[in-house]
Every structure is written in structure tokens, then in C-alpha cells.
Amino acid sequence: MSRLNRFSRRKTANASWTDDMITIHMTTHKRLAAGLLDQAVSSVLTQDFQDFEFIVCDDASTDGTAAYLDAVAATDKRLKVFRNPRNVNSVAISLGRCMTASDPGRRWVSWMFDDCILLPGALRKLAAAVAGRDLGMIYGITEVRQPDGSAFRVGDLRPDEVRARIAASSVLVPNGGILIDRTVFDRIGWYDPSIVLRRSCDWDLFRRIIDAGTAFEVLPDVLMEEHGALQADSLRNAFTTTFDLMARFIAARDASGLRLSLANTTSMPIDWIPPAAWTPQDIGLMQFMFVEYFLSVGDLPRAFRWARSLEAHLPGGNLLRQNLLRSVSEGGNNGAMAAGAYAGIMLGAFRQHRERLGEA
């Protein structure tokens, strides 16, 4: 059955169909033992507004996540689960796969994260606010919990303030407790999966949505709690980047004319650097990010390739690195292990080099 026919049959068969039907997408990796995954999933499935599908991508977890999600899905058909065969450690890619798997008859797209809690009544408030209105996006406030027990709010500024400041700040629009009309993505594109933007690919997407003149509103209610800052392995705590570099990367990408359609962003090279007047320090930092990422997903050949590029930014004559490179050239199992060791050592050496130069 075609997507169009599925959509038409849904409208005809269900007299209560409205344009506030929602598809919610989440990617998760090894959050079960800490109790975070169960909190996140339960906070969605216990919402009093129930006209939604909940699509979860398990990013190759090894902690019982698969069995847990299967058990929940067996009792609640709104939950649909699929798994990445290998860990991709990319929100943009995993959520892109969720979007591809979603029901195109559901107009409103929302996201959830495995270190967040959707507060009671959140979906009902969002659905009521968009009913019968010509909006492209709406969101409420997210409270981001901090290690010292405090919290700061994301999403509490007026739309005019957000429009004026979005280019210079990545903490104005929350990535949950939000609804976006799926037609917006046809015009604006999807998340950019580039490694350089991993920390703030959501900011880049929201900036493009807002800069395009999309009509949006802000609800005054707190709709979500985020606990990512409390997790040592969250992107905010475990990935190297700078806001200035991300902003210049985005400007160079936009100038290049790169298409950010869903189809393109789920298949494009993620270690591409757009043409620009990059300094050696810029290039070195991006290459460092590539090594960091490819090591995190166990792709040793690509991690090794970018680690070799970092040699140009470091003082030469290091005996350990030279011996590891010789082992790599000899091939075999020792060569593969040497490639991984070399990439890891280059991460540490480059980080120390930046610290000595006052760049870190």
C-alpha cells in the first residue's frame, strides 16, 4: 500500500483524526542500568494525550536495552523499536532513521532523549496549542539539571527574542517538548550529521528553521526535564568542539550549497570539511574530532587515517608513535592493534599540544 493510500485510509477510517497526530522519535544507547531509559520511555507512554507513535532506535546497546524495549513494545503497540546493527553514536543519523520509519500520516514530529523526562500533560498542551493553527513549530520550556543541583531553562524566551539571538546561541530552543510540522523538513532539510556539529546539530536545525521565517510559538509551561549534564558520557561532557568553530563550519557549509534533505543527510560523508579559509588550528581541531568520533564507534581504519593527519600539527621525533606506525605497516593482527593504539595516543598527544598552546 502506498504512503498516500495509507494516509487517506487513516482519515476515512478514523472519524477522530485531527492534524495534531504526533510521531515521537528517540535514540538510546546503554541507559538501562542507570534507570534513565525506563524513566524516559514511561514518561512518554503515560501521557494523557495518546494519539502518537513512539519510535525508538537502539544504537547497538549491550546492557539489556533490547530485551527491555521488546518487552514494553509487546504490551504497548504505540512503541516501535529497531536497532542499529553497529553503534553510530550520532543523533542526526539515528533520528533520521526514525523519521524514515515514521508514519507519514502523522503531521507533527517530536523528539525524546534517553536522559530526559517528559512531564505529565506535555503532549496534551502541545497538541491543544497547535490545533487548527498555521504553525510550523511549537515548544515549551525544558529544565536542564546541573551537577550542583541547580537548573537552567531552555525555551523561555519570546519568539522575537529567539529570532534575534538564534545565530549566536545554541541554548534557546529545547530539543524535546516540541512539535514540528513535518513539511518544514521538506523546505529546510534535516539534521546535519557532520562530526563537527555532533554537539549542536539541533541548534543548526532550529537556526535554519527560524531563519527561514517559519511561524512558531513558545508555551510558558515546563514540559521536559533534561539530565544529560549529569552523565559523564553525554555529548556535552564527552565531545570536543567550540561554538565558534561550529558557527564557521555552518557558514562554509551553507556557502557550498550542500543539500540537507533527509535522504542526503542519512547517506553523506560525515567527515567532510567544507571549503573555507580555515587556519591550521581549525583543521587540526576538526581532524582531532574525527579521530575522537571514529574511535568511539570502533572504526579503527578511519580513526587511524585521521590520526595520521594530526602528525602535521605535532612536533616530530616521537619514538613511540614511530614504532606504532612501523607495526601498522607490517600488517596482520599486530598492525590492526597498533593502528588503534596509535589513534588513541594521537588523541592524547594532540590534546596536550593544544593545552600547551592555550587553545584548549
GUMI-798846 format. One record per residue (C-alpha): residue in three letters; residue number from 1; x, y, z. Coordinates in steps of 0.25 Angstrom, whole numbers. Example, Ala and Ser with C-alpha at 12.3 -4.5 7.8 and 13.67 -1.06 7.14 Angstrom:
2
node resn->ala, resi->1, xx->49, yy->-18, zz->31
node resn->ser, resi->2, xx->55, yy->-4, zz->29
//
This chain:
360
node resn->met, resi->1, xx->0, yy->0, zz->0
node resn->ser, resi->2, xx->6, yy->14, zz->-4
node resn->arg, resi->3, xx->8, yy->24, zz->7
node resn->leu, resi->4, xx->-3, yy->33, zz->1
node resn->asn, resi->5, xx->-13, yy->22, zz->2
node resn->arg, resi->6, xx->-9, yy->19, zz->16
node resn->phe, resi->7, xx->-11, yy->34, zz->19
node resn->ser, resi->8, xx->-25, yy->34, zz->12
node resn->arg, resi->9, xx->-30, yy->22, zz->19
node resn->arg, resi->10, xx->-26, yy->27, zz->33
node resn->lys, resi->11, xx->-34, yy->40, zz->31
node resn->thr, resi->12, xx->-46, yy->32, zz->25
node resn->ala, resi->13, xx->-46, yy->21, zz->35
node resn->asn, resi->14, xx->-44, yy->29, zz->48
node resn->ala, resi->15, xx->-54, yy->40, zz->50
node resn->ser, resi->16, xx->-46, yy->46, zz->61
node resn->trp, resi->17, xx->-34, yy->48, zz->52
node resn->thr, resi->18, xx->-28, yy->62, zz->54
node resn->asp, resi->19, xx->-16, yy->69, zz->49
node resn->asp, resi->20, xx->-10, yy->68, zz->63
node resn->met, resi->21, xx->-6, yy->54, zz->62
node resn->ile, resi->22, xx->9, yy->52, zz->67
node resn->thr, resi->23, xx->21, yy->43, zz->64
node resn->ile, resi->24, xx->31, yy->43, zz->74
node resn->his, resi->25, xx->46, yy->39, zz->72
node resn->met, resi->26, xx->57, yy->35, zz->81
node resn->thr, resi->27, xx->71, yy->29, zz->80
node resn->thr, resi->28, xx->77, yy->21, zz->92
node resn->his, resi->29, xx->90, yy->15, zz->96
node resn->lys, resi->30, xx->93, yy->7, zz->109
node resn->arg, resi->31, xx->84, yy->16, zz->118
node resn->leu, resi->32, xx->76, yy->4, zz->124
node resn->ala, resi->33, xx->85, yy->1, zz->137
node resn->ala, resi->34, xx->84, yy->15, zz->142
node resn->gly, resi->35, xx->69, yy->15, zz->141
node resn->leu, resi->36, xx->69, yy->27, zz->131
node resn->leu, resi->37, xx->63, yy->19, zz->119
node resn->asp, resi->38, xx->51, yy->14, zz->127
node resn->gln, resi->39, xx->48, yy->28, zz->132
node resn->ala, resi->40, xx->49, yy->33, zz->118
node resn->val, resi->41, xx->40, yy->23, zz->112
node resn->ser, resi->42, xx->30, yy->23, zz->123
node resn->ser, resi->43, xx->29, yy->38, zz->123
node resn->val, resi->44, xx->24, yy->37, zz->108
node resn->leu, resi->45, xx->15, yy->25, zz->109
node resn->thr, resi->46, xx->8, yy->30, zz->121
node resn->gln, resi->47, xx->4, yy->43, zz->115
node resn->asp, resi->48, xx->-11, yy->47, zz->116
node resn->phe, resi->49, xx->-11, yy->50, zz->101
node resn->gln, resi->50, xx->-9, yy->37, zz->94
node resn->asp, resi->51, xx->-11, yy->39, zz->79
node resn->phe, resi->52, xx->4, yy->37, zz->76
node resn->glu, resi->53, xx->14, yy->26, zz->71
node resn->phe, resi->54, xx->27, yy->25, zz->78
node resn->ile, resi->55, xx->39, yy->20, zz->70
node resn->val, resi->56, xx->52, yy->17, zz->77
node resn->cys, resi->57, xx->65, yy->14, zz->71
node resn->asp, resi->58, xx->74, yy->5, zz->80
node resn->asp, resi->59, xx->88, yy->9, zz->76
node resn->ala, resi->60, xx->94, yy->-5, zz->78
node resn->ser, resi->61, xx->93, yy->-5, zz->93
node resn->thr, resi->62, xx->99, yy->-17, zz->100
node resn->asp, resi->63, xx->93, yy->-15, zz->114
node resn->gly, resi->64, xx->79, yy->-21, zz->113
node resn->thr, resi->65, xx->73, yy->-10, zz->106
node resn->ala, resi->66, xx->68, yy->-18, zz->94
node resn->ala, resi->67, xx->60, yy->-28, zz->103
node resn->tyr, resi->68, xx->54, yy->-17, zz->111
node resn->leu, resi->69, xx->49, yy->-9, zz->99
node resn->asp, resi->70, xx->44, yy->-22, zz->93
node resn->ala, resi->71, xx->36, yy->-25, zz->106
node resn->val, resi->72, xx->30, yy->-11, zz->106
node resn->ala, resi->73, xx->26, yy->-12, zz->92
node resn->ala, resi->74, xx->19, yy->-25, zz->94
node resn->thr, resi->75, xx->10, yy->-18, zz->103
node resn->asp, resi->76, xx->8, yy->-5, zz->96
node resn->lys, resi->77, xx->7, yy->-5, zz->81
node resn->arg, resi->78, xx->10, yy->10, zz->80
node resn->leu, resi->79, xx->24, yy->7, zz->83
node resn->lys, resi->80, xx->32, yy->3, zz->71
node resn->val, resi->81, xx->47, yy->-2, zz->72
node resn->phe, resi->82, xx->58, yy->-4, zz->63
node resn->arg, resi->83, xx->73, yy->-5, zz->65
node resn->asn, resi->84, xx->85, yy->0, zz->58
node resn->pro, resi->85, xx->94, yy->-13, zz->55
node resn->arg, resi->86, xx->106, yy->-5, zz->59
node resn->asn, resi->87, xx->107, yy->7, zz->69
node resn->val, resi->88, xx->107, yy->20, zz->60
node resn->asn, resi->89, xx->108, yy->30, zz->72
node resn->ser, resi->90, xx->100, yy->40, zz->64
node resn->val, resi->91, xx->87, yy->47, zz->68
node resn->ala, resi->92, xx->85, yy->52, zz->54
node resn->ile, resi->93, xx->87, yy->38, zz->47
node resn->ser, resi->94, xx->79, yy->30, zz->57
node resn->leu, resi->95, xx->67, yy->40, zz->58
node resn->gly, resi->96, xx->68, yy->41, zz->42
node resn->arg, resi->97, xx->65, yy->26, zz->42
node resn->cys, resi->98, xx->54, yy->28, zz->52
node resn->met, resi->99, xx->48, yy->39, zz->43
node resn->thr, resi->100, xx->49, yy->29, zz->31
node resn->ala, resi->101, xx->42, yy->19, zz->38
node resn->ser, resi->102, xx->31, yy->28, zz->43
node resn->asp, resi->103, xx->16, yy->29, zz->39
node resn->pro, resi->104, xx->15, yy->40, zz->28
node resn->gly, resi->105, xx->1, yy->42, zz->32
node resn->arg, resi->106, xx->5, yy->48, zz->45
node resn->arg, resi->107, xx->7, yy->63, zz->43
node resn->trp, resi->108, xx->15, yy->66, zz->56
node resn->val, resi->109, xx->29, yy->61, zz->59
node resn->ser, resi->110, xx->35, yy->61, zz->73
node resn->trp, resi->111, xx->47, yy->56, zz->79
node resn->met, resi->112, xx->51, yy->50, zz->92
node resn->phe, resi->113, xx->64, yy->47, zz->98
node resn->asp, resi->114, xx->68, yy->35, zz->108
node resn->asp, resi->115, xx->73, yy->45, zz->118
node resn->cys, resi->116, xx->60, yy->53, zz->119
node resn->ile, resi->117, xx->47, yy->52, zz->125
node resn->leu, resi->118, xx->34, yy->57, zz->118
node resn->leu, resi->119, xx->26, yy->64, zz->129
node resn->pro, resi->120, xx->11, yy->59, zz->131
node resn->gly, resi->121, xx->2, yy->67, zz->121
node resn->ala, resi->122, xx->13, yy->71, zz->112
node resn->leu, resi->123, xx->7, yy->65, zz->99
node resn->arg, resi->124, xx->-7, yy->70, zz->102
node resn->lys, resi->125, xx->-3, yy->84, zz->104
node resn->leu, resi->126, xx->5, yy->84, zz->91
node resn->ala, resi->127, xx->-6, yy->77, zz->83
node resn->ala, resi->128, xx->-16, yy->87, zz->88
node resn->ala, resi->129, xx->-7, yy->99, zz->85
node resn->val, resi->130, xx->-6, yy->95, zz->70
node resn->ala, resi->131, xx->-20, yy->90, zz->67
node resn->gly, resi->132, xx->-26, yy->98, zz->56
node resn->arg, resi->133, xx->-14, yy->107, zz->55
node resn->asp, resi->134, xx->-4, yy->110, zz->44
node resn->leu, resi->135, xx->9, yy->108, zz->51
node resn->gly, resi->136, xx->22, yy->101, zz->47
node resn->met, resi->137, xx->27, yy->99, zz->61
node resn->ile, resi->138, xx->24, yy->100, zz->76
node resn->tyr, resi->139, xx->31, yy->97, zz->88
node resn->gly, resi->140, xx->31, yy->98, zz->103
node resn->ile, resi->141, xx->42, yy->100, zz->114
node resn->thr, resi->142, xx->52, yy->90, zz->117
node resn->glu, resi->143, xx->59, yy->90, zz->131
node resn->val, resi->144, xx->73, yy->85, zz->129
node resn->arg, resi->145, xx->78, yy->79, zz->142
node resn->gln, resi->146, xx->92, yy->83, zz->147
node resn->pro, resi->147, xx->102, yy->75, zz->155
node resn->asp, resi->148, xx->102, yy->85, zz->166
node resn->gly, resi->149, xx->87, yy->83, zz->168
node resn->ser, resi->150, xx->82, yy->96, zz->160
node resn->ala, resi->151, xx->75, yy->96, zz->147
node resn->phe, resi->152, xx->75, yy->106, zz->135
node resn->arg, resi->153, xx->63, yy->108, zz->126
node resn->val, resi->154, xx->63, yy->106, zz->111
node resn->gly, resi->155, xx->52, yy->111, zz->103
node resn->asp, resi->156, xx->46, yy->122, zz->112
node resn->leu, resi->157, xx->49, yy->134, zz->102
node resn->arg, resi->158, xx->39, yy->141, zz->93
node resn->pro, resi->159, xx->39, yy->137, zz->78
node resn->asp, resi->160, xx->44, yy->151, zz->75
node resn->glu, resi->161, xx->56, yy->149, zz->84
node resn->val, resi->162, xx->59, yy->136, zz->79
node resn->arg, resi->163, xx->59, yy->141, zz->65
node resn->ala, resi->164, xx->69, yy->152, zz->69
node resn->arg, resi->165, xx->79, yy->143, zz->76
node resn->ile, resi->166, xx->78, yy->129, zz->70
node resn->ala, resi->167, xx->90, yy->131, zz->61
node resn->ala, resi->168, xx->99, yy->133, zz->74
node resn->ser, resi->169, xx->93, yy->124, zz->84
node resn->ser, resi->170, xx->91, yy->109, zz->84
node resn->val, resi->171, xx->82, yy->109, zz->97
node resn->leu, resi->172, xx->70, yy->116, zz->92
node resn->val, resi->173, xx->61, yy->105, zz->87
node resn->pro, resi->174, xx->59, yy->92, zz->94
node resn->asn, resi->175, xx->61, yy->78, zz->87
node resn->gly, resi->176, xx->49, yy->72, zz->93
node resn->gly, resi->177, xx->35, yy->76, zz->98
node resn->ile, resi->178, xx->34, yy->81, zz->84
node resn->leu, resi->179, xx->25, yy->79, zz->71
node resn->ile, resi->180, xx->30, yy->82, zz->57
node resn->asp, resi->181, xx->21, yy->81, zz->45
node resn->arg, resi->182, xx->28, yy->70, zz->36
node resn->thr, resi->183, xx->26, yy->79, zz->24
node resn->val, resi->184, xx->36, yy->88, zz->30
node resn->phe, resi->185, xx->47, yy->78, zz->27
node resn->asp, resi->186, xx->43, yy->77, zz->13
node resn->arg, resi->187, xx->47, yy->92, zz->12
node resn->ile, resi->188, xx->58, yy->93, zz->22
node resn->gly, resi->189, xx->65, yy->79, zz->22
node resn->trp, resi->190, xx->69, yy->70, zz->33
node resn->tyr, resi->191, xx->79, yy->70, zz->44
node resn->asp, resi->192, xx->94, yy->71, zz->38
node resn->pro, resi->193, xx->101, yy->58, zz->43
node resn->ser, resi->194, xx->115, yy->65, zz->41
node resn->ile, resi->195, xx->124, yy->61, zz->52
node resn->val, resi->196, xx->128, yy->75, zz->55
node resn->leu, resi->197, xx->113, yy->78, zz->58
node resn->arg, resi->198, xx->110, yy->66, zz->67
node resn->arg, resi->199, xx->109, yy->74, zz->80
node resn->ser, resi->200, xx->99, yy->84, zz->74
node resn->cys, resi->201, xx->93, yy->79, zz->61
node resn->asp, resi->202, xx->79, yy->82, zz->68
node resn->trp, resi->203, xx->84, yy->97, zz->69
node resn->asp, resi->204, xx->87, yy->97, zz->54
node resn->leu, resi->205, xx->74, yy->91, zz->50
node resn->phe, resi->206, xx->66, yy->101, zz->59
node resn->arg, resi->207, xx->74, yy->112, zz->53
node resn->arg, resi->208, xx->71, yy->108, zz->39
node resn->ile, resi->209, xx->56, yy->107, zz->43
node resn->ile, resi->210, xx->55, yy->120, zz->49
node resn->asp, resi->211, xx->64, yy->128, zz->39
node resn->ala, resi->212, xx->54, yy->123, zz->28
node resn->gly, resi->213, xx->43, yy->130, zz->35
node resn->thr, resi->214, xx->35, yy->118, zz->40
node resn->ala, resi->215, xx->24, yy->122, zz->49
node resn->phe, resi->216, xx->26, yy->117, zz->63
node resn->glu, resi->217, xx->21, yy->119, zz->77
node resn->val, resi->218, xx->26, yy->117, zz->91
node resn->leu, resi->219, xx->18, yy->111, zz->102
node resn->pro, resi->220, xx->21, yy->117, zz->116
node resn->asp, resi->221, xx->20, yy->103, zz->123
node resn->val, resi->222, xx->31, yy->94, zz->127
node resn->leu, resi->223, xx->29, yy->81, zz->118
node resn->met, resi->224, xx->42, yy->74, zz->120
node resn->glu, resi->225, xx->54, yy->71, zz->129
node resn->glu, resi->226, xx->68, yy->68, zz->124
node resn->his, resi->227, xx->78, yy->61, zz->132
node resn->gly, resi->228, xx->89, yy->60, zz->121
node resn->ala, resi->229, xx->99, yy->69, zz->129
node resn->leu, resi->230, xx->99, yy->59, zz->140
node resn->gln, resi->231, xx->104, yy->48, zz->131
node resn->ala, resi->232, xx->119, yy->46, zz->128
node resn->asp, resi->233, xx->117, yy->40, zz->115
node resn->ser, resi->234, xx->107, yy->50, zz->109
node resn->leu, resi->235, xx->111, yy->58, zz->97
node resn->arg, resi->236, xx->112, yy->71, zz->105
node resn->asn, resi->237, xx->122, yy->65, zz->114
node resn->ala, resi->238, xx->130, yy->55, zz->105
node resn->phe, resi->239, xx->131, yy->62, zz->91
node resn->thr, resi->240, xx->141, yy->73, zz->88
node resn->thr, resi->241, xx->137, yy->85, zz->80
node resn->thr, resi->242, xx->135, yy->100, zz->81
node resn->phe, resi->243, xx->123, yy->109, zz->77
node resn->asp, resi->244, xx->132, yy->118, zz->69
node resn->leu, resi->245, xx->137, yy->106, zz->60
node resn->met, resi->246, xx->123, yy->101, zz->58
node resn->ala, resi->247, xx->117, yy->114, zz->54
node resn->arg, resi->248, xx->128, yy->116, zz->44
node resn->phe, resi->249, xx->126, yy->102, zz->39
node resn->ile, resi->250, xx->111, yy->104, zz->37
node resn->ala, resi->251, xx->114, yy->117, zz->29
node resn->ala, resi->252, xx->124, yy->110, zz->20
node resn->arg, resi->253, xx->115, yy->98, zz->18
node resn->asp, resi->254, xx->103, yy->107, zz->14
node resn->ala, resi->255, xx->112, yy->115, zz->4
node resn->ser, resi->256, xx->116, yy->101, zz->-2
node resn->gly, resi->257, xx->101, yy->99, zz->-5
node resn->leu, resi->258, xx->101, yy->85, zz->1
node resn->arg, resi->259, xx->87, yy->79, zz->1
node resn->leu, resi->260, xx->82, yy->75, zz->15
node resn->ser, resi->261, xx->70, yy->66, zz->11
node resn->leu, resi->262, xx->67, yy->54, zz->19
node resn->ala, resi->263, xx->72, yy->45, zz->8
node resn->asn, resi->264, xx->85, yy->52, zz->7
node resn->thr, resi->265, xx->88, yy->54, zz->21
node resn->thr, resi->266, xx->86, yy->39, zz->25
node resn->ser, resi->267, xx->96, yy->35, zz->14
node resn->met, resi->268, xx->106, yy->47, zz->13
node resn->pro, resi->269, xx->121, yy->46, zz->18
node resn->ile, resi->270, xx->121, yy->51, zz->32
node resn->asp, resi->271, xx->136, yy->55, zz->32
node resn->trp, resi->272, xx->135, yy->65, zz->21
node resn->ile, resi->273, xx->141, yy->79, zz->23
node resn->pro, resi->274, xx->134, yy->90, zz->14
node resn->pro, resi->275, xx->144, yy->99, zz->6
node resn->ala, resi->276, xx->147, yy->112, zz->15
node resn->ala, resi->277, xx->159, yy->120, zz->19
node resn->trp, resi->278, xx->162, yy->110, zz->31
node resn->thr, resi->279, xx->174, yy->112, zz->39
node resn->pro, resi->280, xx->184, yy->101, zz->42
node resn->gln, resi->281, xx->178, yy->101, zz->56
node resn->asp, resi->282, xx->164, yy->99, zz->51
node resn->ile, resi->283, xx->168, yy->88, zz->42
node resn->gly, resi->284, xx->175, yy->81, zz->53
node resn->leu, resi->285, xx->163, yy->82, zz->63
node resn->met, resi->286, xx->154, yy->76, zz->53
node resn->gln, resi->287, xx->163, yy->65, zz->50
node resn->phe, resi->288, xx->164, yy->62, zz->65
node resn->met, resi->289, xx->149, yy->62, zz->65
node resn->phe, resi->290, xx->149, yy->51, zz->54
node resn->val, resi->291, xx->159, yy->43, zz->62
node resn->glu, resi->292, xx->151, yy->44, zz->74
node resn->tyr, resi->293, xx->138, yy->40, zz->67
node resn->phe, resi->294, xx->143, yy->28, zz->59
node resn->leu, resi->295, xx->150, yy->23, zz->71
node resn->ser, resi->296, xx->137, yy->24, zz->79
node resn->val, resi->297, xx->129, yy->15, zz->69
node resn->gly, resi->298, xx->141, yy->5, zz->67
node resn->asp, resi->299, xx->144, yy->9, zz->53
node resn->leu, resi->300, xx->159, yy->8, zz->54
node resn->pro, resi->301, xx->163, yy->9, zz->39
node resn->arg, resi->302, xx->157, yy->23, zz->39
node resn->ala, resi->303, xx->162, yy->27, zz->52
node resn->phe, resi->304, xx->176, yy->23, zz->48
node resn->arg, resi->305, xx->175, yy->31, zz->35
node resn->trp, resi->306, xx->171, yy->44, zz->42
node resn->ala, resi->307, xx->181, yy->41, zz->53
node resn->arg, resi->308, xx->192, yy->41, zz->43
node resn->ser, resi->309, xx->187, yy->55, zz->38
node resn->leu, resi->310, xx->189, yy->60, zz->52
node resn->glu, resi->311, xx->204, yy->57, zz->51
node resn->ala, resi->312, xx->206, yy->70, zz->43
node resn->his, resi->313, xx->201, yy->78, zz->55
node resn->leu, resi->314, xx->211, yy->72, zz->65
node resn->pro, resi->315, xx->226, yy->72, zz->68
node resn->gly, resi->316, xx->233, yy->61, zz->61
node resn->gly, resi->317, xx->242, yy->50, zz->66
node resn->asn, resi->318, xx->233, yy->43, zz->76
node resn->leu, resi->319, xx->239, yy->29, zz->77
node resn->leu, resi->320, xx->226, yy->22, zz->82
node resn->arg, resi->321, xx->218, yy->28, zz->70
node resn->gln, resi->322, xx->229, yy->24, zz->60
node resn->asn, resi->323, xx->229, yy->9, zz->65
node resn->leu, resi->324, xx->214, yy->8, zz->65
node resn->leu, resi->325, xx->214, yy->13, zz->50
node resn->arg, resi->326, xx->224, yy->3, zz->47
node resn->ser, resi->327, xx->216, yy->-8, zz->53
node resn->val, resi->328, xx->204, yy->-3, zz->45
node resn->ser, resi->329, xx->211, yy->-4, zz->32
node resn->glu, resi->330, xx->215, yy->-19, zz->35
node resn->gly, resi->331, xx->200, yy->-22, zz->35
node resn->gly, resi->332, xx->193, yy->-34, zz->41
node resn->asn, resi->333, xx->187, yy->-34, zz->55
node resn->asn, resi->334, xx->198, yy->-27, zz->61
node resn->gly, resi->335, xx->197, yy->-16, zz->51
node resn->ala, resi->336, xx->182, yy->-14, zz->54
node resn->met, resi->337, xx->184, yy->-13, zz->69
node resn->ala, resi->338, xx->196, yy->-3, zz->66
node resn->ala, resi->339, xx->186, yy->5, zz->58
node resn->gly, resi->340, xx->176, yy->6, zz->69
node resn->ala, resi->341, xx->187, yy->9, zz->79
node resn->tyr, resi->342, xx->193, yy->20, zz->70
node resn->ala, resi->343, xx->180, yy->27, zz->68
node resn->gly, resi->344, xx->178, yy->27, zz->83
node resn->ile, resi->345, xx->192, yy->32, zz->86
node resn->met, resi->346, xx->190, yy->43, zz->76
node resn->leu, resi->347, xx->177, yy->48, zz->83
node resn->gly, resi->348, xx->185, yy->50, zz->96
node resn->ala, resi->349, xx->197, yy->56, zz->89
node resn->phe, resi->350, xx->189, yy->66, zz->81
node resn->arg, resi->351, xx->180, yy->70, zz->93
node resn->gln, resi->352, xx->193, yy->72, zz->101
node resn->his, resi->353, xx->199, yy->80, zz->90
node resn->arg, resi->354, xx->186, yy->89, zz->90
node resn->glu, resi->355, xx->187, yy->91, zz->105
node resn->arg, resi->356, xx->202, yy->96, zz->104
node resn->leu, resi->357, xx->198, yy->106, zz->93
node resn->gly, resi->358, xx->186, yy->111, zz->101
node resn->glu, resi->359, xx->176, yy->106, zz->91
node resn->ala, resi->360, xx->168, yy->96, zz->100
//
